[in-house]
Amino acid sequence: MRNARAGRCGTRARGDAERARGIDPLPSYARALADLDAAVARAPRNAWFLHLRGRAHHSIGLAEWDLGRDPTAQYEAASADAQAAIERSPGHADARNLRAVVRWSLGLLAAGAGGDPRPYYAEAMQGFAEALRLHPNHLAALDYRGQVAVALGLEAEARGGDGRDDFRAGAESFAARLALVPRDPAARESRGAALYRLGIAESARGVDARQALREALRELDEAVRLAPERVSALHWRGDAAFSLAQVQLGWGEIPDRALAAAERDYRDPRLDGSASAWANLGQLCRWVGRFAEARAAWDHSERLGPVGGVRPERAEMEGLVGKATWIWPQAVAEARQFLAAGGLAEARLAFSIALALIDAALEGFPPADRERKAGLLALAEPRAGAHLDLARIEARLSAGDVPAGIDPQPPTDEERAERRARALDHLERAAGAGSADAALLRDDPALAPLRGEPRFAALLESRGK
């Protein structure tokens, strides 16, 4: 019969709840440890009491780490108790899991101190394998095994290695947990994040990452659906969608849906306080040539807190803007090369960036003098031409008049209407600059999808037909 004093180990669970709420859990942990010390003293060969005391030591170590203290002594005490429990009961899966969790914690401690955590992580993975051999449905072991596998992948990538197998292993471990508890939003988020990491690693090696990223999005969609308050899942979903958009463009696909999904998540009010979400929104806006919006997003991000990588990326963008007067012709030429080669997706983005550079070049002229007037005249024709090319691309996309594989999914009626509207916006800007003869517009086959639009008819009428 279990020692009755071990019944008060529930104070450890109370401490866990306090720690999660930001309340000092150490008094609760100390009471639990005192009770478990007494229980072990009365029944020193009771593996369950030893296991529980080890968990209390580990919890105290985690709390001390939160407070900036050295948790090593508590981790070592937890490891000793777990080992003693295993020696008394070799089939004790929980004790083996605890020992592995402690090795994981020691690895995190080593990483935080600038050391190499991989030996600890490898020992942890071995321990989880032992626990799962004894208890294949051990939920905690499946969860921790997934976390450690992902951490091993990140360590491999940081050292110039290949972490893809580790990311796959992590995703598989979370999938095994989800097979047992399908409605677990934390496991859905963890699996989605692992697949996102896999997609990033694949893309960096020139491997098609679209499948991994789409699967990541499915998992993260479900995590957000199950627990809308999980802002971390919302952030991961935005990152996965933005990465998918970039990968799609690399494979010649139109990335509209992924881009819209990413921007929607980054702008979600639940992420208003996230500096990294605003930083990533700035990166997205910069990527599509919306330079003013990128600046605004990065400004907001900096007000919330520092985010690594923002300042170099912003400096790079400002460098391009500063050279806009000289580099816009190259940008236009590259866009036309993409168009000539049939790369509609790449041409579309390239023309958007070229127009942003032309606009930046115009802003660089003084507000009212001969130089500005000459600049406006010199840039009017290329600016109008870029708008006309974008109008043709958007019109073709609205009709689905594109080679196979460029649009990954048939556009919905709403998407077709949005693309026609964008085409007309570009066409009106081209016409406003004096380009585009009415007869040429009327007979241009690429603009055929616009012929039933009232705005197109009005444009032709205004041009003299």
Residue pairs with C-beta under 8 A, 6 or more apart in sequence:
2 39
2 43
2 46
2 48
2 49
3 38
3 39
3 42
3 43
3 46
3 49
5 35
5 36
5 38
5 39
5 42
6 35
6 36
6 39
6 48
6 49
6 52
7 35
8 31
8 32
8 35
9 32
9 35
9 36
9 39
9 52
9 56
10 32
11 28
11 29
11 31
11 32
11 35
12 28
12 29
12 32
12 33
12 52
12 55
12 56
12 59
14 25
14 28
15 25
15 26
15 27
15 28
15 29
15 32
15 59
15 63
16 25
16 59
18 24
18 25
18 28
19 25
19 59
19 62
19 63
19 66
24 63
25 59
25 63
26 60
26 63
26 64
29 56
29 59
29 60
29 63
30 60
32 56
33 53
33 56
33 57
33 60
36 49
36 52
36 53
36 56
37 53
39 46
39 49
39 52
39 53
40 46
40 49
40 50
40 53
43 49
45 88
46 88
47 84
47 85
47 86
47 88
47 89
47 92
47 95
48 85
48 92
50 81
50 82
50 84
50 85
50 88
50 95
51 81
51 82
51 85
51 92
51 94
51 95
51 98
53 81
54 77
54 78
54 79
54 80
54 81
54 82
54 85
54 95
54 98
54 102
55 78
55 98
57 74
57 75
57 77
57 78
57 81
58 74
58 75
58 78
58 98
58 101
58 102
58 105
60 71
60 74
61 71
61 72
61 73
61 74
61 75
61 78
61 105
62 71
62 105
64 70
64 71
64 74
65 71
65 109
71 105
71 109
72 106
72 109
75 102
75 105
75 106
75 109
78 98
78 102
79 99
79 102
79 103
81 98
82 95
82 96
82 98
82 99
82 102
83 99
85 92
85 95
85 98
86 92
86 95
86 96
86 99
89 95
91 134
92 134
93 131
93 132
93 134
93 135
93 138
93 141
94 131
94 138
96 127
96 130
96 131
96 134
97 127
97 128
97 131
97 138
97 140
97 141
97 144
99 127
100 123
100 124
100 125
100 126
100 127
100 128
100 130
100 131
100 141
100 144
101 124
101 127
101 140
101 144
103 120
103 121
103 123
103 124
103 127
104 120
104 121
104 124
104 144
104 147
104 148
104 151
106 120
107 117
107 118
107 119
107 120
107 121
107 124
107 148
107 151
108 117
110 116
110 117
110 120
111 117
111 155
117 151
117 155
118 152
118 155
121 148
121 151
121 152
121 155
122 152
124 144
124 148
125 145
125 148
125 149
125 152
128 141
128 144
128 145
128 148
129 145
131 138
131 141
132 138
132 141
132 142
132 145
135 141
137 180
139 177
139 180
139 181
142 173
142 174
142 176
142 177
142 180
143 173
143 174
143 177
143 186
143 187
143 190
145 170
145 173
146 169
146 170
146 171
146 172
146 173
146 174
146 177
146 187
146 190
146 191
146 194
147 170
147 190
148 170
149 166
149 167
149 169
149 170
149 173
149 194
150 166
150 167
150 170
150 190
150 193
150 194
150 197
152 163
152 166
153 163
153 164
153 165
153 166
153 167
153 170
153 197
153 201
154 163
154 197
155 163
156 162
156 163
156 166
157 163
157 201
162 201
162 205
163 197
163 201
164 198
164 201
164 202
164 205
167 194
167 195
167 197
167 198
167 201
168 198
170 190
170 191
170 194
170 197
171 191
171 194
171 195
171 198
174 187
174 190
174 191
174 194
175 191
177 184
177 187
178 184
178 187
178 188
178 191
181 187
183 226
184 226
185 222
185 223
185 224
185 226
185 227
185 230
185 233
186 223
186 227
186 230
188 219
188 220
188 222
188 223
188 226
188 233
189 219
189 220
189 223
189 230
189 232
189 233
189 236
191 219
192 216
192 217
192 218
192 219
192 220
192 223
192 233
192 236
192 237
192 240
193 216
193 220
193 236
194 216
195 212
195 213
195 215
195 216
195 219
195 240
196 212
196 213
196 216
196 220
196 236
196 239
196 240
196 243
198 209
198 212
198 216
199 209
199 210
199 212
199 213
199 216
199 240
199 243
199 244
199 247
200 209
200 243
202 208
202 209
202 212
203 209
203 243
203 246
203 247
203 250
208 247
208 251
209 243
209 247
210 244
210 247
210 248
210 251
210 253
213 240
213 243
213 244
213 247
214 244
216 236
216 240
217 237
217 240
217 241
217 244
217 261
220 233
220 236
220 237
220 240
221 237
223 230
223 233
223 237
224 230
224 233
224 234
224 237
227 233
228 270
229 270
231 270
231 271
231 274
234 265
234 268
234 270
234 271
235 265
235 271
235 274
235 276
235 277
237 261
237 265
238 261
238 262
238 264
238 265
238 266
238 271
238 277
238 280
239 262
239 280
241 258
241 259
241 261
241 262
241 265
242 258
242 259
242 262
242 280
242 283
242 284
244 255
244 258
245 255
245 258
245 259
245 262
246 255
246 287
248 254
248 255
248 258
248 345
248 408
249 255
249 345
249 346
249 349
252 343
252 345
252 346
252 405
252 406
253 345
253 405
253 406
253 407
253 408
254 344
254 345
254 348
254 397
254 402
254 406
254 407
254 408
255 345
256 415
257 409
259 284
259 288
262 280
262 284
263 281
263 284
265 271
265 277
266 277
266 278
266 280
266 281
266 284
267 281
271 277
271 278
273 304
274 304
275 301
275 302
275 304
275 305
275 306
275 307
276 301
276 307
278 297
278 298
278 300
278 301
278 304
279 297
279 298
279 301
279 307
279 309
279 310
281 297
282 293
282 294
282 295
282 296
282 297
282 298
282 301
282 310
282 313
282 314
283 294
283 313
285 291
285 293
285 294
285 297
286 294
286 313
286 317
288 349
288 352
288 353
289 349
289 352
289 353
289 355
289 356
289 357
290 356
291 317
291 321
291 356
291 360
294 314
294 317
295 314
298 310
298 314
301 307
301 310
302 310
320 327
320 357
321 357
321 360
324 357
324 358
324 360
324 361
324 364
325 361
325 364
327 357
328 354
328 357
328 358
328 361
328 379
328 382
329 382
331 350
331 353
331 354
331 357
332 351
332 354
332 358
332 382
332 385
332 386
334 350
334 354
335 347
335 350
335 351
335 353
335 354
335 386
335 389
336 347
336 389
338 344
338 346
338 347
338 350
339 347
339 389
339 393
342 403
344 393
344 396
344 397
344 402
344 403
344 406
345 406
347 389
347 393
348 390
348 393
348 394
351 386
351 389
351 390
351 393
352 390
354 386
355 383
355 386
355 387
355 390
358 379
358 382
358 383
358 386
359 383
361 375
361 379
362 375
362 376
362 379
365 371
365 372
365 375
365 376
366 372
380 433
380 434
381 433
381 435
383 429
383 433
384 429
384 430
384 431
384 432
384 433
384 434
384 435
384 436
385 430
385 435
387 426
387 427
387 429
387 430
387 433
387 435
388 426
388 427
388 430
388 435
388 436
390 422
390 423
390 426
391 423
391 424
391 426
391 427
391 430
391 447
392 423
392 444
392 446
392 447
393 423
393 446
394 419
394 420
394 422
394 423
394 426
395 419
395 420
395 423
395 446
395 447
395 448
395 449
395 450
396 402
396 446
396 449
397 407
397 411
397 419
398 411
398 416
398 417
398 419
398 420
398 423
398 449
399 416
399 448
399 449
400 407
400 410
400 411
400 416
401 446
401 449
411 419
420 449
420 450
420 453
423 447
423 449
423 450
424 450
424 453
424 455
424 456
424 459
427 436
427 441
427 447
427 450
427 456
427 459
428 455
428 459
430 436
431 441
431 459
431 462
431 463
436 463
437 463
438 460
438 463
438 464
438 465
439 465
441 447
441 456
441 459
441 460
441 463
442 451
442 460
442 465
447 456
450 456
